[in-house]
Amino acid sequence: MQYGIGTFGSRATAVGGTAMVHAMGKVKDKVINIAAHLLESNPQDIVIEDNKYCVQGAPESGLTLSEIAMVAHVGVQLPEGTDPGLAESHFFEPPNFTYPFGTHIAVVEVDADTGEVEMQRYIAVDDCGNIINPLIVEGQVHGGIAQGVGQALYEEAIYDESGQMITGSFMDYALPKAHNFPRFELANTVTPSPVNPMGVKGVGEAGTIGSTPAIANAVIDALKPFGVRHIDLPLRPEKLWKLMQET
């Protein structure tokens, strides 16, 4: 068996999706203005106590969000110049890009007799800024790694001499299965983005960017004793076996 370790530091470009936060802020301001109008108060005096919008110091006269929403949608008791409803939209254009980054490390075993590649370990440390939902982030990284491994080891569009694609179905176009992967070892660092109010960055492509070169580097590292310094993707077993036989 030949063993190899491959690493890759990924640097992706993404824009934090913070338009929703701005739109939510507009809705919140509108709710407070309507509550202030109904309670005959100033918006700056409105506070939230016990899930009610009320004048500070007078929680007994508070209004629930559903009560305010009903007034907003009926559109009768609204402040002057206020449109009915609580729907708002916002288009966010950041002043700069966000830059998630990370490092992916793969440990593989290459069977010298068959050219088969088996992943022994896969470690990924990514930085996508502030994490809102860790489960979704982890799922995106898992899916990205799987996609990148497929590109590195299995997936290939092959055409015959007449230009007919002969890998046009999943019977011929190989995709990685769950048993082809080890348990992914994931971690995160947090460097908030300075260009959006949430401090978030993209993470959807982190796994795809890091995994393909990490796997390729690991396989090439394993085949260094055979004088291999470069291999075109995908790293199919017959291709690796032939390279090892040429030495």
C-alpha positions, 0 to 999 in steps of 0.5 A: 500500500502507498500512503499519501497526505494532501493539503489545500488552503481554500480561499473563496469569494462570497457575499453575505446575504444580509438583505433579509436583516435590513428588511427585518429592521424595516418591519421592526421600525414599522411595528414600533411606529404603529404601536406608538401611534396606537398607544399615543406615545413616541416611538423611542418610548416603546419597549418590548416586555412580556412579548408585548409592545408597550410604553416604557413603564406601562406594560399593562397597556401593551399590544401583541405583535399579532394585534399590531399586524392586524391593524397594519393589514386592515390599514385603518388606524395607521400613522399618516403616511404609513402603507398597510401591511408589514411586508418590506424588501431591501437590496443589499450591495456590500462595499467589498467581497467577503473572503472565507478561508480554511485548510483541508487535509486528506490522508489516502491509501493507494493499493499498489496492486489495483490502483484503488484509492481509499480515504483514511482521514479527512480533516477540514477547518473552515472560517465562514465568519459568524455562524448562525446555524452550525448544523446547516454549515456542517451539512454544506461542508459535508456535501461540498467535500463529497462533491469535490471527492467525486470530481477528484476520484470518480466523475468523468464525461467520456465521449467516443470517436463519433462524439457520442457521450458514453457516460450519460447515465449513472450506470456509467458516470460514477458517483461516490457513495457513503461507504467511500468516505471516512468520518469527516473531522470538521472544525471552525475558526471565526473571523467576522466579516467587516463588510456586512452587519452580520459578520458572515461569509459564504460556506457553500463552496468551501468543501468543493474548493478544498477537497478536490486538490487535497485528495489529488495532492494526497494521491500524488504524494502516495505515488512519489516513490514511483516518480509521479509528480502530476496526474490529470483528474479523475484519479481512476484506479486503472490510471494509477495502476498504469503509472505504478507499472511504468516505473 
